[in-house]
Amino acid sequence: MFDVIICGAGPAGSSLAYFLAKNNINVLLLDKFRFPRYKPCAGAFPVEMETFFDFPLKKVIEKTYSSMLFRKGEREFRLQLGFPLAYLVNRKHFDNLLIEKAIEKGCIFKDGTEVLKIKGERIITNSEEFRGTIIVGAGGGSSIVRRDGKRFKKIGMWLKTISADIPYQGFKDIIFDFSYTKSGYAWIFPKRDELSVGLGAPPCHLRDAGITFEKLLVDYAIPLPETIHRFTYPTFSSRELLTWKNTLLIGDAASLSDPSTGGGIYNAIRSAYLASKAIQLHLRKGIPLSYYQRLVNKYLFPKLTLSECLRRTFYSFPFTIQALRIGKPLLLKMTRPNPLKI
Ligand SMILES: Cc1cc2nc3c(=O)[nH]c(=O)nc-3n(C[C@H](O)[C@H](O)[C@H](O)COP(=O)(O)OP(=O)(O)OC[C@H]3O[C@@H](n4cnc5c(N)ncnc54)[C@H](O)[C@@H]3O)c2cc1C
């Protein structure tokens, strides 16, 4: 019997495993893939995220950026700062580092183990059955914990993406280009040896994703990739219930990706941090697990709600680049989240 079973070992699940294991909680982490595994993701997150960990992320950071270039048609705007703003990682290495650190602290990790069913404390997988006092859904948009928990809502908003990692140098800047889709953007993120290039938008605005993606590559004279990834994941749309009975949801399983930027890594880890606090209080002092909901209501939902309002306003405004220029102070505030200590 485990204290906690975490279903999914992306940044949400593996960081929760780390936070709990280092506090002597008996934790099992499961993932359906064998690790290290490829994950379609541009891999950008605010530098402040490092403050959640007491080990360096340096080993997996490929680039640090202190500027960003925004484009729409002929217009462009550069956000230039005198301090580091974002780190870029390759998710294969980043996710694996978090798992290694969790294992070092005593977490048991079983990869290649797909969770098929949850029945109270019982977790039925493709290989074995486990029992856990608390069950955490960290399986991203397809989270089985979310689907099996009858009280959890259906995901309200999805983001469709098409992307590729292309071994190509020749770009210095992080580029966001709003010319290719409504209510979304194209990105070009230069990493150590390759470019992450992609498009992301609500599915209704990215119907001809393949054709639009090819146009983006041709316009920027980027070689056509061998492999293209199509992936849809949830973003925040409204406040919702994230704990029910002995289960709770974190990261994309809880739809906590930022609706205006699409970034989900930071909130995945932030929600894991909040969940770790609530779980420890529950196991040690009997405080209801729903305390996690109160923490999310206080520390995550207000900013996500604001971000959703901004997304709606921003994309209905025809002068995208001018809006960014005027909104620079707000943009700075949004890209530099306050490190969380509770
Ligand atoms: C193309 C693209 C680009 C992106 N770029 C960025 C970016 O630059 N910055 C950013 O912050 N965010 C970005 N995101 C979003 C980011 O990838 C997600 O928000 C983040 O991965 C969420 O982490 P998570 O741990 O909640 O879920 P995930 O990373 O999706 O991890 C879930 C894990 O659960 C496992 N799993 C699922 N179901 C089961 C099951 N039944 N049994 C066992 N295991 C299971 C999966 O194998 C997976 O490993 C991007 C997303 C995409 C698609």
The ligand as a Tripos MOL2 file, in Angstrom:
@<TRIPOS>MOLECULE
LIG
   53    58     1     0     0
SMALL
NO_CHARGES

@<TRIPOS>ATOM
      1 C1          3.7210   21.3750  -29.2050 C.3       1 LIG1
      2 C2          3.6350   21.8580  -27.7920 C.ar      1 LIG1
      3 C3          4.4490   22.8820  -27.3580 C.ar      1 LIG1
      4 C4          4.4010   23.3130  -26.0280 C.ar      1 LIG1
      5 N1          5.2860   24.2660  -25.6220 N.ar      1 LIG1
      6 C5          5.2920   24.6620  -24.3310 C.ar      1 LIG1
      7 C6          6.2700   25.5920  -23.8600 C.ar      1 LIG1
      8 O1          7.1420   26.0550  -24.5930 O.2       1 LIG1
      9 N2          6.2160   25.9540  -22.5650 N.ar      1 LIG1
     10 C7          5.2890   25.4500  -21.6890 C.ar      1 LIG1
     11 O2          5.3000   25.8270  -20.5140 O.2       1 LIG1
     12 N3          4.3720   24.5490  -22.1100 N.ar      1 LIG1
     13 C8          4.3570   24.1280  -23.3930 C.ar      1 LIG1
     14 N4          3.4560   23.1850  -23.8060 N.ar      1 LIG1
     15 C9          2.5030   22.6290  -22.8260 C.3       1 LIG1
     16 C10         3.2200   21.5980  -21.9470 C.3       1 LIG1
     17 O3          3.7970   20.6020  -22.7530 O.3       1 LIG1
     18 C11         2.2170   20.9550  -20.9730 C.3       1 LIG1
     19 O4          1.4630   21.9490  -20.3490 O.3       1 LIG1
     20 C12         2.9810   20.1400  -19.9180 C.3       1 LIG1
     21 O5          3.6370   19.0590  -20.5230 O.3       1 LIG1
     22 C13         2.0160   19.6320  -18.8490 C.3       1 LIG1
     23 O6          2.7000   18.7550  -17.9970 O.3       1 LIG1
     24 P1          1.9340   17.5390  -17.2870 P.3       1 LIG1
     25 O7          2.9470   16.8430  -16.4650 O.co2     1 LIG1
     26 O8          0.6910   18.0190  -16.6860 O.co2     1 LIG1
     27 O9          1.4680   16.5820  -18.4950 O.3       1 LIG1
     28 P2          2.3280   15.8180  -19.5860 P.3       1 LIG1
     29 O10         3.6280   16.4680  -19.8070 O.co2     1 LIG1
     30 O11         1.4040   15.6470  -20.7500 O.co2     1 LIG1
     31 O12         2.6230   14.3970  -18.9380 O.3       1 LIG1
     32 C14         1.6110   13.4590  -18.7660 C.3       1 LIG1
     33 C15         2.2570   12.0890  -18.6410 C.3       1 LIG1
     34 O13         1.2300   11.1670  -18.2720 O.3       1 LIG1
     35 C16         1.4100    9.9560  -18.9720 C.3       1 LIG1
     36 N5          0.1310    9.2450  -19.0340 N.ar      1 LIG1
     37 C17        -0.9990    9.6630  -19.6720 C.ar      1 LIG1
     38 N6         -1.9830    8.7510  -19.4770 N.ar      1 LIG1
     39 C18        -1.4660    7.7470  -18.7280 C.ar      1 LIG1
     40 C19        -1.9740    6.5170  -18.2220 C.ar      1 LIG1
     41 N7         -3.2440    6.1330  -18.4420 N.pl3     1 LIG1
     42 N8         -1.1530    5.7390  -17.4900 N.ar      1 LIG1
     43 C20         0.1260    6.1090  -17.2440 C.ar      1 LIG1
     44 N9          0.6640    7.2470  -17.7200 N.ar      1 LIG1
     45 C21        -0.1180    8.0600  -18.4400 C.ar      1 LIG1
     46 C22         1.9560   10.3840  -20.3250 C.3       1 LIG1
     47 O14         2.6850    9.3630  -20.9430 O.3       1 LIG1
     48 C23         2.8390   11.5900  -19.9490 C.3       1 LIG1
     49 O15         4.1840   11.2180  -19.7610 O.3       1 LIG1
     50 C24         3.4740   22.7350  -25.1300 C.ar      1 LIG1
     51 C25         2.6430   21.7000  -25.5640 C.ar      1 LIG1
     52 C26         2.7240   21.2470  -26.8740 C.ar      1 LIG1
     53 C27         1.8530   20.1210  -27.3300 C.3       1 LIG1
@<TRIPOS>BOND
     1     1     2 1
     2     2     3 ar
     3     2    52 ar
     4     3     4 ar
     5     4     5 ar
     6     4    50 ar
     7     5     6 ar
     8     6     7 ar
     9     6    13 1
    10     7     8 2
    11     7     9 ar
    12     9    10 ar
    13    10    11 2
    14    10    12 ar
    15    12    13 ar
    16    13    14 ar
    17    14    15 1
    18    14    50 ar
    19    15    16 1
    20    16    17 1
    21    16    18 1
    22    18    19 1
    23    18    20 1
    24    20    21 1
    25    20    22 1
    26    22    23 1
    27    23    24 1
    28    24    25 2
    29    24    26 1
    30    24    27 1
    31    27    28 1
    32    28    29 2
    33    28    30 1
    34    28    31 1
    35    31    32 1
    36    32    33 1
    37    33    34 1
    38    33    48 1
    39    34    35 1
    40    35    36 1
    41    35    46 1
    42    36    37 ar
    43    36    45 ar
    44    37    38 ar
    45    38    39 ar
    46    39    40 ar
    47    39    45 ar
    48    40    41 1
    49    40    42 ar
    50    42    43 ar
    51    43    44 ar
    52    44    45 ar
    53    46    47 1
    54    46    48 1
    55    48    49 1
    56    50    51 ar
    57    51    52 ar
    58    52    53 1
@<TRIPOS>SUBSTRUCTURE
     1 LIG1         1 GROUP 0 **** ****
